[in-house]
Amino acid sequence: MGLLLQPVTSDDDFKELIECEWAAYETPFNGFKEIYCPTLGTGPNAREESMKECTERQLADHKGDATSHWYKAVDSESGQIIGGAQWNIYRENPYVDGMGHIEATWWPEGEGRKFASMAMDQWFGPRGKRMNKPHVLLAICFVHPAHRRRGAGSLLLNWGIQKADELDLETFIEAARPGIPLYARHGFKEVEEYWIDPKVDEPRASPIGIALSRQLLAHGDLVVFGARPSDTSDTLAGPGVDFTMFWTKEVLVTEGWKNRARVVALDGSLAYEVAPFNIKVTIVQPNLEISILTNLITAAPRLPQYAPENNTAPLFRGIIGSLLDRVDGTATTDRLSNGHFESGRFSSNEIVSVYPQLPEQTKSQLLAETVNALAAIGGHDNPPARHIVGHEAVASVKEKLKTVSEELEDFVEVSCAVDLNTPCESLQQGPGGDVQAP
């Protein structure tokens, strides 16, 4: 079966082309695809709808850019598009005023868009200083995973190389690591390497994750850790340590206890999805103190009804504020007229957000029980579906036993009500609390 190189001329071609692009960037996984063409949403049609948006956006960009040239590699027998490439031919310097900011408007408002915009700026930013001259650029190049090693990549590549030679222009490629061998075989040289590391306020690397990773690495285990390299470089990375990083999408949750319900539902869905691959998921609920002291704490201005002269009860803002003052050595706690204390950091008339600055020893003691529980669970062949750490587990078990006991009592009462041969009054309490007939 031969291959044909053809220009992309129709909208229908573009739809099939982007389907091929998604398949190529998903095998092997290319993280930048989830920045530029993310799968947004969780419904059954999320991937299809996201691909449609990506197709329409890339088609509009192509039609609005006179320098853009899309070519497709086609199987001559089946007519299937098995690869594609976008070449840009700049006969003049396109970056006279620099690269400029790229806003990822295809992402919803929030941390996801902020992260994606920073990633786009970091990916395309070097163009302004490296490609500030007339040139030819290979912006995108991909081959369907089922049709690799047939020469499609070289076919797509040679078109741009020949065009650059005809125009006597320099050629640039922005390549991910898997594509470098192909480009090297065609004479390209690596001139600069840069990393995409957007720094956003949320999410931070989890202190539990860092502590657990440190402990597991000490035993020579492989760690897959959801964090940015900047979050781990000072706390974890050392000689010979290599991290496999992955990113999760922003989870939109409502206020109050619905947060926990939504997150648990997400974990349950994950367990269901990975079960066919014999991967087991354990939902671990750490101590309440960890949830408070390792995350961002935000305090709103106090309502007049809770002012010291109107309320004699201690407020949580005072309790947590004075605790933080003690652990980080900041003496800003004041004694109020009602005998309670309130931290100065949370008594402002503005919204205040802080991350607790815990000493390393305090943090280690706080996390030790949860980290040990996680490490122990990971070593089990049949781990539990849910695990609650610390004294909250005892309280949870007691509450569960109380509920079961009440249900059993109701069951006995209902059973007696329908048993015509055994009056309920004749039942006696036996040893161990069992109910038995005389």
C-alpha positions in Angstrom: 0.0 0.0 0.0 1.4 3.4 -1.0 1.1 6.8 0.5 -0.1 10.1 -1.1 0.7 13.6 0.0 -2.2 16.0 -0.5 -3.2 19.5 0.6 -6.2 19.7 3.0 -8.9 21.6 1.1 -12.2 20.8 2.7 -13.9 21.0 6.1 -14.7 17.2 5.9 -10.9 16.6 5.5 -10.2 18.7 8.5 -12.7 16.7 10.7 -10.9 13.4 9.8 -7.5 15.1 10.1 -8.1 16.2 13.7 -9.5 12.7 14.6 -6.2 11.4 13.4 -4.3 14.1 15.4 -6.1 13.1 18.6 -5.3 9.4 18.1 -1.6 10.3 17.5 -1.2 12.5 20.5 -3.0 10.0 22.8 -0.5 7.1 21.9 1.9 7.8 23.4 0.3 10.4 25.6 1.3 14.0 24.8 0.6 16.3 27.7 0.5 19.4 25.6 -2.5 18.0 23.8 -4.5 18.3 27.0 -3.5 22.0 27.1 -4.3 22.9 23.5 -7.1 20.4 22.8 -8.4 19.3 26.3 -11.2 16.9 26.9 -13.5 19.0 29.1 -16.4 17.6 31.0 -17.1 14.1 32.3 -20.2 13.0 30.4 -20.4 10.2 27.8 -20.1 12.7 25.0 -17.3 14.8 26.5 -14.6 13.5 24.2 -16.7 13.9 21.0 -17.8 17.5 22.0 -14.3 18.5 22.9 -12.9 17.1 19.6 -15.6 19.1 17.7 -14.6 22.3 19.5 -10.9 21.6 18.7 -11.6 20.9 15.1 -13.6 24.1 14.6 -11.0 26.2 16.4 -8.0 24.8 14.4 -10.0 25.1 11.1 -10.8 28.8 11.9 -7.2 29.5 12.8 -6.1 27.9 9.5 -8.5 29.9 7.4 -7.6 33.1 9.1 -3.8 32.7 8.7 -2.4 33.2 5.2 0.9 31.6 6.2 -0.8 28.3 7.2 -0.5 25.2 4.9 -2.0 21.9 6.0 -1.0 18.7 4.3 -2.3 15.2 4.8 -0.7 11.8 4.3 -3.3 9.4 2.7 -3.3 5.7 2.3 -3.6 5.2 -1.5 -5.7 2.0 -1.2 -8.2 2.9 1.5 -8.2 6.7 1.1 -7.8 7.1 4.9 -5.9 10.0 6.4 -3.1 8.5 8.4 -1.1 11.7 9.2 -1.0 15.4 8.9 1.3 18.5 9.2 0.8 22.2 9.5 3.5 24.3 7.9 3.8 28.1 8.3 5.7 30.1 5.7 6.8 33.5 6.9 8.3 35.6 4.2 8.7 38.4 6.7 9.6 38.6 10.4 6.3 37.7 12.2 7.6 38.7 15.6 8.6 42.3 15.2 6.7 43.2 18.3 7.5 40.0 20.1 5.3 36.9 20.6 2.7 38.4 22.8 0.4 36.8 25.4 -1.8 33.8 24.4 -5.1 33.5 26.3 -6.5 29.9 26.4 -10.1 31.0 25.7 -11.1 27.5 24.9 -10.8 26.7 28.7 -13.5 27.8 31.1 -12.7 30.7 33.4 -10.7 29.6 36.4 -7.4 27.9 37.4 -7.6 25.7 34.3 -7.6 28.6 31.9 -4.9 30.3 33.9 -2.7 27.2 33.8 -3.3 26.6 30.1 -2.5 30.2 29.2 0.8 30.1 31.1 1.7 26.8 29.4 0.9 28.3 26.0 3.1 31.4 26.7 5.9 29.1 27.8 5.6 26.9 24.8 5.4 29.6 22.1 7.3 32.4 24.0 10.7 31.4 22.6 9.5 32.0 19.1 9.8 35.8 19.7 13.6 35.6 20.2 14.5 32.5 18.2 12.4 32.9 15.1 12.4 36.7 14.7 13.3 36.5 11.0 11.7 35.2 7.8 11.5 31.4 8.1 9.5 28.2 7.6 8.0 26.6 10.7 6.6 23.1 11.2 4.0 23.8 13.8 2.3 20.4 14.0 3.2 17.0 12.7 1.6 13.6 13.6 1.0 10.1 12.3 -1.8 7.7 13.4 -0.3 5.1 15.7 -1.6 2.2 13.5 0.3 3.5 10.5 3.7 4.5 11.9 7.0 3.4 10.3 5.5 3.5 6.8 7.2 6.8 5.8 4.3 9.1 6.4 6.3 11.4 8.8 9.1 11.8 6.2 6.6 12.5 3.5 5.0 15.3 5.5 8.4 16.6 6.5 9.9 16.7 3.1 7.3 19.1 1.7 8.3 21.9 4.1 12.0 21.2 3.7 11.8 21.5 -0.1 9.7 24.7 0.2 12.3 26.2 2.6 15.1 25.3 0.2 13.2 26.9 -2.7 12.7 30.1 -0.8 16.2 30.0 0.8 14.7 30.3 4.3 15.7 28.7 7.6 13.4 26.0 9.0 12.3 25.6 12.6 10.5 22.8 14.4 9.2 22.7 18.0 9.4 19.1 18.9 8.4 16.9 21.8 10.9 14.2 22.8 9.4 11.3 20.8 9.7 13.2 17.5 13.4 14.2 17.7 14.8 11.0 16.1 12.7 11.6 12.9 13.8 15.2 12.7 17.4 14.4 13.3 17.4 12.0 10.4 16.4 14.8 8.2 19.3 17.1 9.3 17.7 19.1 12.1 19.8 20.1 15.1 18.7 20.6 18.6 19.5 24.3 19.5 17.5 24.9 22.7 15.5 22.9 25.3 12.9 24.4 27.5 10.4 23.2 30.0 6.7 24.0 30.5 6.2 24.7 34.2 3.3 27.1 34.8 3.2 28.4 38.3 -0.4 28.9 39.5 -1.7 29.4 43.0 -3.8 26.2 43.1 -3.3 23.3 43.3 -0.2 23.1 45.4 1.8 19.9 45.9 0.1 18.0 48.7 2.3 17.8 51.8 1.0 14.3 52.3 2.0 13.4 48.8 5.5 14.8 49.4 6.0 13.0 52.7 4.7 9.8 51.2 6.9 10.1 48.1 9.9 10.7 50.3 9.2 7.6 52.3 8.5 5.4 49.3 11.6 6.7 47.4 13.7 5.7 50.4 12.6 2.1 49.8 13.3 2.2 46.1 9.7 2.3 45.0 8.4 3.9 41.8 6.5 7.1 42.5 3.8 8.7 40.3 3.1 12.0 41.9 0.6 14.7 40.9 2.8 17.8 41.3 4.9 20.4 39.5 8.6 19.9 39.4 9.0 23.3 41.2 7.0 21.9 44.1 9.2 18.8 44.5 12.7 20.1 43.6 13.6 21.4 47.1 11.7 18.8 49.2 12.2 15.5 47.3 14.4 15.6 44.3 17.9 14.3 44.7 20.6 12.5 42.7 19.1 9.8 40.5 15.5 10.7 41.4 13.1 10.9 38.4 9.5 11.8 38.8 6.6 10.9 36.5 4.3 13.9 36.6 0.7 14.1 35.7 -2.0 16.7 35.9 -5.6 16.5 36.9 -8.4 18.8 35.7 -10.0 21.3 38.0 -12.9 19.8 39.9 -15.8 22.3 40.4 -17.5 21.7 43.7 -20.1 23.5 45.7 -19.8 24.9 49.2 -20.1 23.1 52.5 -20.2 19.3 53.0 -21.2 18.8 49.3 -17.5 19.2 48.6 -16.7 15.9 50.3 -19.6 14.2 48.6 -18.6 15.3 45.2 -14.9 14.3 45.7 -15.9 10.9 47.0 -18.1 10.4 44.0 -15.2 11.2 41.7 -13.0 8.7 43.5 -15.7 6.1 43.3 -16.0 6.7 39.5 -12.2 6.4 39.2 -12.3 3.0 41.0 -15.0 1.8 38.6 -13.1 2.9 35.5 -9.8 1.2 36.5 -11.3 -2.0 37.9 -11.2 -3.9 34.6 -7.4 -3.4 34.6 -7.0 -5.0 38.0 -6.2 -1.7 39.6 -7.6 -1.1 43.0 -8.4 2.3 44.5 -8.5 3.1 48.2 -10.2 6.3 49.4 -8.2 7.6 52.4 -9.6 10.2 54.7 -6.8 11.8 56.7 -7.1 13.5 60.1 -9.2 16.6 60.2 -6.1 18.5 61.4 -4.3 17.6 58.1 -7.2 19.0 56.0 -7.0 22.3 57.9 -3.3 22.8 58.4 -2.0 21.7 55.0 -4.4 23.7 52.8 -5.2 27.3 52.1 -7.1 29.0 54.9 -9.3 31.9 54.0 -11.0 34.2 56.5 -13.7 36.6 55.5 -14.4 39.8 57.6 -16.2 39.1 60.8 -19.9 39.8 60.9 -21.0 42.4 63.5 -23.2 39.8 65.3 -20.0 37.9 66.2 -18.1 40.8 67.6 -16.7 40.2 71.1 -19.3 42.6 72.7 -22.2 40.6 71.1 -20.9 37.1 71.3 -19.2 35.4 74.2 -18.5 32.0 72.6 -15.1 31.4 71.1 -14.9 31.6 67.3 -13.1 29.1 65.1 -11.1 32.0 63.5 -9.7 32.7 67.0 -8.9 29.1 67.7 -7.1 28.4 64.4 -5.5 31.8 64.4 -3.9 31.4 67.8 -2.8 27.8 66.9 -1.0 29.1 63.8 0.6 31.9 65.8 2.0 29.3 68.1 3.3 26.9 65.5 5.0 29.5 63.3 6.2 31.7 66.1 4.2 34.8 65.2 2.9 36.4 68.5 -0.1 38.3 67.1 -2.8 36.8 69.4 -4.8 39.2 71.5 -6.8 38.5 74.6 -10.4 39.7 74.2 -12.8 41.1 76.7 -14.7 37.8 76.9 -11.6 36.0 78.0 -11.0 34.3 74.7 -8.2 34.9 72.2 -8.2 36.0 68.6 -5.4 36.0 66.2 -4.5 39.4 64.7 -4.1 37.8 61.2 -7.8 36.9 61.0 -9.3 40.0 62.6 -8.8 42.2 59.4 -11.7 43.8 57.7 -10.5 42.3 54.4 -10.4 38.7 53.1 -7.2 37.1 54.3 -5.8 33.9 52.8 -2.7 32.1 54.2 -1.0 28.8 54.0 0.1 27.5 57.4 3.9 27.7 57.7 4.4 24.6 59.8 7.9 23.7 61.1 9.3 20.5 59.5 9.1 18.6 62.8 5.5 19.6 63.4 4.6 18.7 59.8 6.3 15.3 60.1 4.4 14.5 63.3 1.2 15.7 61.8 1.5 13.6 58.7 3.2 10.5 60.1 0.1 8.5 60.9 -1.5 9.1 57.5 1.7 8.5 55.6 2.3 5.2 57.4 -1.3 4.2 56.7 -0.9 4.9 53.0 2.3 3.0 52.7 0.8 0.0 54.6 -2.3 0.0 52.3 -0.1 0.1 49.2 1.5 -3.1 50.3 -1.7 -5.1 50.6 -2.9 -7.5 47.9 -6.5 -6.7 48.8 -6.6 -3.1 50.1 -9.8 -1.7 51.6 -12.0 0.5 49.5 -12.0 3.2 52.2 -9.7 3.9 55.1 -10.2 6.6 57.8 -7.0 7.6 59.7 -6.7 8.3 63.4 -9.2 8.9 66.1 -11.9 9.9 63.6 -11.9 6.2 62.5 -12.8 5.2 66.1 -15.6 7.8 66.2 -16.8 6.6 62.7 -16.9 2.9 63.8 -18.7 3.8 67.0 -21.3 5.7 65.1 -21.7 2.8 62.6 -22.1 0.3 65.4 -24.7 2.5 67.1 -26.6 2.7 63.8 -26.4 -1.1 63.3 -27.5 -1.7 66.9 -30.6 0.6 66.4 -31.4 -1.2 63.1 -31.2 -4.6 64.8 -33.5 -3.5 67.6 -36.0 -2.2 64.9 -35.6 -5.6 63.1 -36.4 -7.5 66.3 -39.4 -5.3 67.1 -40.8 -5.7 63.6 -40.2 -9.5 63.6 -42.0 -9.8 66.9 -44.9 -7.8 65.5 -45.5 -10.3 62.8 -44.7 -13.5 64.7 -48.1 -14.7 66.1 -46.7 -17.7 67.9 -44.1 -15.9 70.0 -45.4 -12.9 72.0 -42.8 -10.1 72.3 -43.2 -10.0 76.1 -41.9 -13.6 76.3 -38.5 -12.7 74.9 -35.7 -12.4 77.3 -32.3 -10.8 77.2 -29.7 -13.6 77.0 -26.0 -13.6 77.6 -24.0 -11.1 75.4 -27.1 -9.1 74.7 -28.8 -11.8 72.5 -32.6 -11.9 72.4 -34.0 -15.4 73.0 -37.2 -17.1 74.0 -37.5 -18.7 77.5 
